[in-house]
Every structure is written in structure tokens, then in C-alpha cells.
């Protein structure tokens, strides 16, 4: 379940996820082939509590894809 979002500050209880989402979306648009970009999206999804989506984003990546 995603963290509660505070519409006054633009933040949820864990930080600046809306801003991070915008930046990662731009990275995905510019460099969709980079493993690091997939990893960043998965990490953001995980921190938002979207565990199944994070797992799906990492599917098929080798264990040593990102260091």
C-alpha cells in the first residue's frame, strides 16, 4: 500500500517521491535500455510499498547488473 500523500507539501511520509517519480520517468524516456534506470524505478516502487511492481521491474536482470 503506498504511503499517505500530503497534498500541502507535495511529500508523502517518506520524502519527495513525486519529484523522484518525475525524474525517473524522464530517465526512462531518455535511456530506457539502461539497467540502472530500471533499478531506480524498482527501488522507488519498493520504498512506496509497491513490492509486486518492484519485483516485476527487476525480473530478468542478472544479479550483478547494478553495483
Secondary structure, 3 states (H helix, E strand, C coil): CCCCEECCCCEECCECHHHHHHHHHHHHHHCCCCHHHHHHHHHHHHHCCCHHHHHHHHCCCCCCCCC
